[in-house]
Amino acid sequence: QVQLVESGGGLVQAGGSLTLSCAASGRTFSVAAMGWFRQALGKERDYVASIRWSGGSTFYASSVKGRFTISRDIAKNTVYLQLNSLKPEDTALYYCAGRQAYGRDVTAPSSYEYWGQGTQVTVSS
């Protein structure tokens, strides 16, 4: 099993920045890639970004490309999501997720086996 713990959420004004962290523990060698998703109140869980542990290839949803940056620290088994130029519509519960295999739809929550508990990001206007 793999455990994921997110941190770094909070309340920020529009235009501000936050950095989210996701620390992985357990059988981390079984994880091929990590992703961030978000879920606003009453809405579905949406893909934000993902990164491969090996090579560090990154992918982004069009809604966040150019504003958010995903990165990883292999030595710390930690993935980060830097959120810049935040907008009120970025308000959501942000989840970290891990998946075992490549070759899946990186944007689909069903492609990920492991999930954190989420960290709340609230952007005020």
ABEGO torsion letter per residue (X at the ends): XBBBBBBGBEBBBBGBBBBBBBBBBEBAAABABBBBBBBBBGBBBBBABBBBABGGBBBBBAAABGABBBBBBAAAGBBBBBBBGBBAAABBBBBBBBBABBGBBAABAAABABBBAEBBBBBBX
